Amino acid sequence: MNHEYQRYRFARVEGHNITRARLEAQFRDGITDLEELENVIEQQLTMAPMCTPWRKSEVEQTGSREGMRMAALEFYWAHRRRLRLASVNNSAEEKTTADRTVDASGNKPHR
């Protein structure tokens, strides 16, 4: 394996692992707000790669930066889908509950 590529690959994996761990720790209690998730990911994608300051060469810095971005995007897409599904399921449950709601006289309220 090419020595330069190996340094790049190790830095990319390291940047990916550190970023994923940071995001998981930040949302340890769960993600309930899609907008909050989007803001955190936006910040992650725009900030300078500081998670691996020991990576000095340009190749290693590029690898680390790409690993960070890849982890942030993977995290976003994995949780975005789950949040959207939960939102759709909650909407369906609320609609079903509203359809079952009756007033004291046993009539369904008008909408």
C-alpha positions as CSV (number, residue, x, y, z in Angstrom):
1,M,0.0,0.0,0.0
2,N,1.3,3.5,-0.9
3,H,2.7,5.2,2.2
4,E,0.9,8.5,1.5
5,Y,-2.5,6.7,1.0
6,Q,-2.0,4.8,4.2
7,R,-1.4,8.0,6.2
8,Y,-4.5,9.6,4.5
9,R,-6.6,6.5,5.3
10,F,-5.6,6.3,8.9
11,A,-6.3,10.0,9.4
12,R,-9.7,9.7,7.7
13,V,-10.7,6.7,9.9
14,E,-9.5,8.6,13.0
15,G,-11.4,11.8,12.1
16,H,-14.5,9.7,11.4
17,N,-14.3,7.8,14.7
18,I,-13.7,10.9,16.8
19,T,-16.5,12.9,15.1
20,R,-19.0,10.0,15.4
21,A,-18.2,9.6,19.1
22,R,-18.6,13.4,19.7
23,L,-22.0,13.4,18.0
24,E,-23.2,10.3,19.8
25,A,-22.1,11.9,23.1
26,Q,-23.8,15.2,22.3
27,F,-27.1,13.4,21.5
28,R,-26.8,10.7,24.2
29,D,-30.2,11.5,25.6
30,G,-31.8,11.2,22.2
31,I,-32.7,13.5,19.3
32,T,-36.2,14.9,19.3
33,D,-35.7,18.0,17.1
34,L,-34.7,17.8,13.5
35,E,-33.8,21.5,13.4
36,E,-31.4,21.1,16.3
37,L,-29.8,18.1,14.6
38,E,-29.4,20.1,11.3
39,N,-27.8,23.0,13.2
40,V,-25.3,20.7,14.9
41,I,-24.4,19.0,11.7
42,E,-24.0,22.4,9.9
43,Q,-21.6,23.6,12.6
44,Q,-19.7,20.3,12.3
45,L,-19.4,20.6,8.6
46,T,-18.2,24.3,8.7
47,M,-15.8,24.2,11.6
48,A,-12.1,23.8,11.1
49,P,-10.9,20.2,11.7
50,M,-9.5,20.5,15.2
51,C,-10.1,16.9,16.4
52,T,-6.8,15.7,15.2
53,P,-4.2,18.5,15.7
54,W,-1.4,15.9,15.7
55,R,-2.0,15.3,12.0
56,K,0.5,17.7,10.5
57,S,0.9,16.8,6.9
58,E,-1.5,18.1,4.2
59,V,-2.5,14.5,3.3
60,E,-3.3,13.7,6.9
61,Q,-5.3,16.9,7.4
62,T,-7.3,16.2,4.3
63,G,-8.0,12.7,5.4
64,S,-9.1,13.8,8.9
65,R,-11.3,16.6,7.4
66,E,-13.0,14.1,5.0
67,G,-13.5,11.6,7.8
68,M,-15.1,14.2,10.0
69,R,-17.4,15.3,7.2
70,M,-18.3,11.7,6.3
71,A,-19.2,10.9,9.9
72,A,-21.3,14.0,10.3
73,L,-23.3,13.3,7.1
74,E,-23.8,9.6,8.0
75,F,-25.0,10.6,11.4
76,Y,-27.4,13.2,10.0
77,W,-28.9,10.8,7.4
78,A,-29.3,7.9,9.8
79,H,-31.1,10.1,12.4
80,R,-33.0,12.2,9.9
81,R,-34.8,9.2,8.5
82,R,-35.6,8.0,12.0
83,L,-36.9,11.4,13.1
84,R,-39.1,11.7,9.9
85,L,-40.5,8.3,10.5
86,A,-41.3,9.1,14.1
87,S,-42.9,12.3,13.0
88,V,-45.1,10.6,10.5
89,N,-46.1,7.9,13.0
90,N,-46.9,10.6,15.6
91,S,-49.1,12.4,13.1
92,A,-50.9,9.2,12.2
93,E,-51.5,8.4,15.9
94,E,-52.8,11.9,16.6
95,K,-55.2,11.7,13.6
96,T,-56.4,8.3,14.8
97,T,-56.9,9.6,18.3
98,A,-58.8,12.6,17.0
99,D,-61.0,10.3,14.9
100,R,-61.8,8.3,18.0
101,T,-62.5,11.3,20.2
102,V,-66.2,11.9,21.0
103,D,-67.8,14.5,23.1
104,A,-69.8,13.9,26.3
105,S,-73.0,13.2,24.3
106,G,-71.2,10.5,22.2
107,N,-71.0,12.6,19.1
108,K,-67.8,13.2,17.1
109,P,-66.8,16.9,17.2
110,H,-67.1,18.8,13.9
111,R,-63.9,19.9,12.2
